[in-house]
Amino acid sequence: MTRHPSGDDFHKAAMAGDVKLFVAQRVQEAAEFFSQEIAEYQSDCAELKGRADHSIPDVMSLSDLACAELQAEANLQAATITALDTATEKADCDLRAFQYEHGITRAPVEADRTLAFALLLLFLFIEGAINTVFFYGAGFAPGIAPAAALGFSIAGVTTLLSAGLGGGFFGRFWNYGIHAPAETPDMRKARRFGRFGSLLTGTAIALVLSIAALVRTTGQPDTLQISPDVFAAALTNMHSIMLMLSGTAFAILSWRTALSAFEDPYPGFSRASAKSASAAADRKAASDTAFDTVKAIQIKAMDDLADCADPIADARREPDEDFEALSDEYHRLHGLIDQREAEIREQAASFLQAQHIIAKTTSEFSVEGIKLDDLRAKISPPVRPVFGDLGEFRSKYKPAVNALTVAYSAALARLDLAEPAPSKPSPSSQA
């Protein structure tokens, strides 16, 4: 920028008699500098427009490719979901047909096998801890570790027999077909098989617990003594009695827990129900995958479009800042001219007779033949470009974004999905 003349500079010039020349030179220099700034500003705007025009094919290409990719992915995912819909409908029809055939008005509630497994582990731990106490008491085991090994081994065997064999395998047939509308001989045979097998399992558990009680009574874990005296001693030994009672109680609990999880009073219902639930889960997983895939394509395409637009927006900031600076300079220069005109008149009046600077004052005051109004005309205000400048880029960019949004919505509609609504913040999070 040019150096602005101070009042002292002007006064010295006036004393030297070259006020007119001094003012004319300063204003001319400012006008020339301002014109140069305007030219550079217009050049920046032209360069920005060129960059925007150059980005238009990229924007259109990105939008077209993204829309095509969205449509292709939607068709692919829709085909997968349609196939799963068919499988789900078939599984549901089979389940409803089974319920209708057996006169089931309301589907029976199936046991939670995960919960049953957790309960069995809990029973095993409690029974093992109790057995450890009984074997460790009265000095039967030399330490807590051997007592725990014996106690948890017995608990593991009884739980495996009662829950795995008695309740899980034979228990499946305990009530087999008991609710069937037309009981068949095969169903009755299956129930007899299940109950007989459960009885044998109970006998095996009783044998294991009896042996544990006898060993606990004799105090000799390496040898097994079987005699009337040993049996009589076991029936009077508190630790042996409690060992058998706790083992029997937990065996019954384990058997009943496994029985409720695996019994099949409606033969075939569990299989049909599991198929229906599995088909529904597969369908939901496919829908979630389809939505995530389509959403990822849309986000990537939007980011790519933004990558095209962001440099344009960043490049526009500098011309905008230049425009503000030029506007300030324009107003400053015009103010300088007005100020200098008043100072010239004032100084000229002071030195009119001594220096003969100005013969007379007219309404069209000039400096060295240059009218100040003409100088004002030379300093024209800067014009902010409409960037249509960037108008063509915007006319392509916005429709490209809109087309991508429409393609995304069409893909969701094709998949029969919906954009999840944003969750409302809880009062605690707002606080």
C-alpha positions in Angstrom: 0.0 0.0 0.0 1.1 3.6 -0.5 2.3 5.8 2.3 -0.4 8.1 3.4 0.8 11.7 3.7 0.7 13.2 7.1 -0.4 16.7 8.0 3.3 17.7 8.4 4.1 16.5 4.9 1.3 18.5 3.5 2.3 21.6 5.5 5.9 21.4 4.2 4.6 21.0 0.7 2.3 23.9 1.1 5.1 26.1 2.4 7.2 25.1 -0.6 4.4 26.1 -2.9 3.8 22.7 -4.5 0.6 21.7 -2.7 -1.1 21.0 -5.9 1.6 18.7 -7.2 2.0 17.0 -3.8 -1.7 16.1 -3.6 -2.0 15.1 -7.2 1.0 12.7 -6.9 -0.3 11.1 -3.8 -3.8 10.6 -5.0 -2.6 9.3 -8.4 -0.3 6.8 -6.7 -3.1 5.5 -4.5 -5.4 5.3 -7.5 -2.8 3.3 -9.5 -2.2 1.0 -6.6 -5.9 0.4 -6.1 -6.4 -0.4 -9.8 -3.6 -2.9 -9.5 -5.2 -4.5 -6.5 -8.5 -4.7 -8.4 -6.8 -6.4 -11.3 -5.2 -9.0 -9.0 -8.5 -9.6 -7.3 -10.3 -10.1 -10.6 -7.5 -12.5 -11.6 -8.0 -14.5 -8.4 -11.7 -14.7 -9.1 -11.1 -15.9 -12.7 -8.7 -18.6 -11.4 -11.3 -19.7 -8.8 -14.0 -20.0 -11.5 -11.6 -22.1 -13.6 -11.0 -24.5 -10.8 -14.7 -24.7 -10.2 -15.4 -25.4 -13.9 -12.6 -28.0 -13.9 -14.3 -29.8 -10.9 -17.7 -30.0 -12.5 -17.0 -33.2 -14.5 -15.6 -34.8 -11.4 -18.7 -34.0 -9.4 -21.0 -35.3 -12.1 -18.9 -38.5 -12.5 -18.8 -39.1 -8.8 -22.5 -38.6 -8.5 -23.4 -40.9 -11.4 -21.0 -43.6 -10.2 -22.3 -43.5 -6.7 -26.0 -43.6 -7.8 -25.2 -46.6 -10.0 -23.3 -48.3 -7.2 -26.2 -47.7 -4.8 -28.7 -49.2 -7.3 -26.5 -52.2 -8.0 -25.9 -52.9 -4.3 -29.6 -52.4 -3.5 -30.5 -55.0 -6.2 -27.9 -57.5 -4.9 -28.9 -57.1 -1.3 -32.6 -57.2 -2.2 -32.2 -60.5 -4.0 -30.5 -61.9 -0.9 -33.2 -60.6 1.4 -36.0 -61.9 -0.9 -34.5 -65.4 -0.8 -34.3 -65.2 3.0 -37.9 -63.8 3.1 -39.0 -66.9 1.2 -37.2 -69.2 3.7 -38.6 -67.2 6.7 -42.2 -67.4 5.3 -41.8 -71.2 4.7 -40.5 -71.8 8.3 -43.3 -69.7 9.7 -45.9 -71.6 7.6 -44.5 -74.9 8.8 -44.7 -73.7 12.4 -48.2 -72.5 12.1 -49.2 -75.7 10.3 -47.7 -77.7 13.2 -49.7 -75.6 15.7 -52.9 -76.1 13.7 -52.4 -79.8 13.3 -51.8 -80.3 17.0 -54.5 -77.8 18.1 -52.0 -75.5 19.8 -53.7 -72.1 20.1 -50.7 -70.5 21.7 -47.2 -71.6 21.2 -45.7 -73.1 24.3 -42.9 -71.2 26.0 -39.6 -72.9 25.3 -37.0 -73.1 28.1 -33.9 -70.9 27.9 -31.1 -73.5 27.5 -28.5 -70.9 28.2 -30.1 -70.2 31.6 -30.4 -73.9 32.2 -26.7 -74.4 31.5 -25.8 -71.6 33.9 -27.9 -73.1 36.6 -26.2 -76.5 36.1 -22.8 -74.9 36.6 -24.1 -73.2 39.7 -25.4 -76.5 41.1 -22.1 -78.2 40.3 -20.1 -75.5 42.1 -22.4 -75.6 45.2 -22.4 -79.4 45.4 -18.7 -79.6 44.9 -18.1 -77.0 47.7 -20.4 -79.0 50.1 -18.7 -82.3 49.3 -15.3 -80.6 49.9 -16.5 -79.6 53.4 -17.6 -83.1 54.2 -14.4 -84.7 53.0 -12.2 -82.2 54.7 -14.1 -82.5 58.0 -12.8 -84.8 60.8 -9.5 -85.1 59.1 -10.5 -87.4 56.2 -8.5 -85.5 53.6 -4.9 -84.4 54.4 -5.6 -80.9 53.0 -8.2 -78.7 51.3 -6.9 -79.5 47.8 -7.4 -83.3 48.0 -10.8 -82.7 49.6 -11.8 -80.3 46.8 -10.6 -82.8 44.2 -12.7 -85.6 45.7 -15.7 -83.3 46.3 -15.8 -81.7 42.8 -15.1 -85.0 41.1 -18.2 -86.6 42.7 -20.2 -83.5 41.9 -19.1 -83.6 38.3 -20.0 -87.2 37.9 -23.5 -86.9 39.4 -24.2 -83.7 37.5 -23.1 -85.3 34.2 -25.2 -88.3 34.8 -28.3 -86.5 36.1 -28.3 -83.6 33.6 -26.5 -85.0 30.6 -27.8 -88.5 30.5 -31.0 -88.4 32.6 -32.4 -85.0 31.8 -30.8 -84.2 28.5 -30.9 -87.5 26.6 -33.6 -89.7 28.3 -35.5 -86.6 29.6 -36.3 -85.6 26.0 -38.6 -88.6 25.8 -40.0 -88.3 29.4 -43.1 -86.4 28.2 -42.7 -87.2 24.5 -46.0 -86.6 22.6 -48.0 -86.3 25.8 -49.9 -83.3 24.4 -50.3 -84.7 20.9 -53.9 -84.8 19.8 -53.5 -88.3 18.3 -51.1 -90.3 20.4 -49.3 -93.1 18.5 -47.7 -96.3 19.7 -44.3 -94.9 18.8 -44.9 -92.0 21.2 -45.8 -94.3 24.0 -42.7 -96.4 23.4 -40.6 -93.3 23.4 -42.0 -92.2 26.8 -41.4 -95.6 28.3 -37.8 -95.6 26.9 -37.2 -92.1 28.4 -38.6 -92.9 31.8 -36.8 -96.3 32.0 -33.5 -94.6 31.0 -34.0 -91.9 33.6 -34.6 -94.6 36.2 -31.4 -96.4 35.3 -29.6 -93.0 35.5 -31.0 -92.5 38.9 -29.8 -95.9 40.0 -26.3 -95.1 38.7 -26.2 -91.8 40.6 -27.4 -93.6 43.8 -24.6 -96.1 43.3 -22.0 -93.4 43.0 -23.2 -91.5 46.1 -23.3 -94.8 48.1 -19.7 -95.6 47.2 -18.7 -92.0 48.2 -20.5 -92.4 51.5 -18.9 -95.8 52.2 -15.4 -94.4 51.4 -16.1 -91.4 53.6 -17.2 -93.7 56.4 -14.2 -96.0 56.3 -11.7 -93.2 55.9 -9.7 -95.3 53.3 -10.1 -93.7 49.8 -7.7 -96.3 48.3 -9.9 -99.4 49.2 -13.6 -100.0 49.0 -15.0 -102.0 51.9 -18.5 -103.5 51.5 -20.0 -105.2 54.6 -23.1 -104.8 56.8 -21.0 -103.2 59.4 -19.7 -100.6 57.0 -23.3 -99.9 55.7 -24.5 -99.5 59.3 -21.6 -97.2 60.1 -22.4 -95.1 57.0 -26.1 -94.8 58.0 -25.0 -93.4 61.4 -22.1 -91.1 60.2 -23.3 -87.5 59.8 -20.8 -86.6 57.1 -21.7 -89.7 55.0 -25.5 -89.1 55.4 -25.2 -85.4 54.5 -22.9 -86.3 51.5 -25.6 -88.6 50.2 -28.5 -86.2 50.9 -26.8 -83.2 49.2 -25.8 -85.3 46.2 -29.3 -86.7 45.8 -30.8 -83.2 46.1 -28.5 -81.6 43.5 -28.9 -84.6 41.2 -32.7 -84.1 41.2 -32.3 -80.4 40.6 -29.9 -81.0 37.7 -32.1 -83.6 36.2 -35.2 -81.4 36.4 -33.4 -78.4 35.0 -32.1 -80.4 32.0 -35.5 -82.1 31.6 -37.3 -78.7 31.3 -34.8 -77.5 28.7 -34.9 -80.6 26.5 -38.2 -82.3 26.9 -40.4 -82.5 23.8 -44.1 -82.8 24.7 -45.0 -81.7 21.2 -42.8 -83.9 18.9 -41.4 -81.7 16.2 -42.4 -78.4 17.6 -38.9 -77.5 18.9 -37.4 -78.3 15.5 -40.0 -76.2 13.7 -39.7 -73.3 16.2 -35.9 -73.3 16.0 -36.1 -73.2 12.2 -38.5 -70.3 12.3 -36.4 -68.3 14.8 -33.2 -69.1 12.9 -34.7 -67.9 9.6 -36.0 -64.7 11.2 -32.5 -64.1 12.7 -30.8 -64.6 9.3 -33.3 -62.2 7.7 -32.6 -59.5 10.3 -28.8 -60.0 9.9 -29.1 -59.6 6.2 -31.2 -56.5 6.5 -28.7 -55.0 8.9 -25.8 -55.9 6.6 -27.7 -54.4 3.6 -28.3 -51.1 5.4 -24.7 -50.9 6.6 -23.4 -51.5 3.1 -25.7 -49.0 1.4 -25.1 -46.4 4.2 -21.3 -46.8 3.7 -21.6 -46.2 0.0 -23.7 -43.1 0.6 -21.3 -41.7 3.2 -18.3 -42.4 0.9 -20.0 -40.7 -2.0 -20.9 -37.7 0.0 -17.3 -37.4 1.3 -16.0 -37.6 -2.2 -18.4 -34.9 -3.4 -17.3 -32.8 -0.4 -13.7 -33.3 -1.4 -14.5 -31.7 -4.7 -16.4 -28.8 -3.1 -14.2 -28.0 -0.1 -11.2 -26.8 -2.2 -13.5 -24.4 -4.0 -14.9 -23.1 -0.7 -11.4 -22.8 0.7 -10.1 -21.0 -2.4 -13.0 -18.6 -2.2 -12.2 -17.4 1.2 -9.1 -15.5 0.1 -10.9 -13.5 -2.7 -13.7 -12.7 -0.1 -11.1 -11.4 2.3 -9.4 -9.4 -0.5 -12.8 -7.9 -1.4 -13.3 -6.7 2.2 -9.9 -5.2 2.2 -10.4 -3.5 -1.2 -13.7 -2.1 0.0 -12.1 -0.6 3.0 -9.3 0.8 0.8 -11.9 2.3 -1.5 -13.6 4.2 1.3 -10.3 5.3 2.7 -9.1 6.7 -0.6 -12.3 8.6 -1.1 -12.1 10.0 2.4 -8.5 11.0 1.7 -9.5 12.9 -1.4 -12.2 14.7 0.5 -9.9 15.5 3.3 -7.1 16.7 1.0 -9.5 18.9 -0.9 -10.6 20.6 2.4 -6.9 21.0 3.4 -5.9 22.4 0.1 -8.7 25.0 0.3 -7.6 25.9 3.9 -3.9 26.0 3.1 -4.5 27.9 -0.1 -6.5 30.5 1.8 -3.7 30.9 4.3 -1.0 31.3 1.6 -3.1 32.9 -1.1 -1.5 36.3 -1.2 2.1 35.3 -0.2 2.5 32.2 -2.4 -0.1 32.9 -5.1 -1.0 29.3 -5.1 -4.6 29.6 -6.2 -5.9 32.6 -8.0 -9.5 31.9 -7.1 -11.6 29.2 -5.6 -14.2 27.6 -7.8 -16.7 24.9 -7.3 -14.6 22.7 -9.6 -11.4 22.8 -7.6 -8.5 21.1 -9.4 -4.9 20.3 -8.7 -2.4 20.8 -11.5 -5.4 20.6 -13.9 -6.7 17.4 -12.4 -10.1 17.7 -11.0 -10.6 15.9 -7.8 -13.9 14.6 -9.1 -12.0 13.0 -11.9 -9.7 11.3 -9.3 -12.7 10.0 -7.5 -14.0 8.5 -10.7 -10.7 6.7 -11.2 -11.1 4.9 -7.9 -14.2 2.8 -8.6 -15.6 0.5 -5.9 -14.7 -3.2 -6.2 -17.5 -5.5 -7.3 -18.0 -8.7 -5.4 -18.2 -11.5 -8.0 -21.4 -13.6 -8.0 -19.0 -16.5 -8.7 -21.1 -17.6 -11.7 -18.8 -17.1 -11.6 -19.4 -20.3 -9.4 -23.0 -20.4 -10.4 -22.3 -23.2 -12.9 -20.5 -25.3 -10.3 -23.3 -24.8 -7.9 -25.9 -25.6 -10.5 -24.1 -29.0 -11.0 -23.1 -29.7 -7.4 -26.4 -29.3 -5.7 -28.3 -31.6 -8.2 -25.5 -34.1 -7.8 -26.0 -34.2 -4.1 -29.7 -34.3 -4.5 -29.5 -37.2 -7.0 -27.3 -39.1 -4.5 -29.8 -38.5 -1.7 -32.7 -39.7 -3.9 -30.7 -42.8 -5.0 -29.9 -43.6 -1.3 -33.6 -43.3 -0.4 -34.5 -45.5 -3.4 -32.0 -48.1 -2.3 -33.5 -48.2 1.2 -37.0 -48.4 -0.2 -35.9 -51.2 -2.5 -34.6 -53.1 0.6 -37.7 -52.1 2.5 -35.5 -50.5 5.1 -35.7 -47.1 6.8 -33.1 -44.7 8.2 -33.1 -45.0 12.0 -34.4 -42.0 13.8 -31.8 -40.2 15.9 -32.2 -41.1 19.6 -33.3 -38.3 21.9 -30.7 -37.4 24.6 -31.7 -38.4 28.1 -32.2 -35.8 30.7 -29.1 -36.9 32.5 -26.9 -36.5 29.4 -28.4 -33.1 28.7 -27.6 -32.1 32.3 
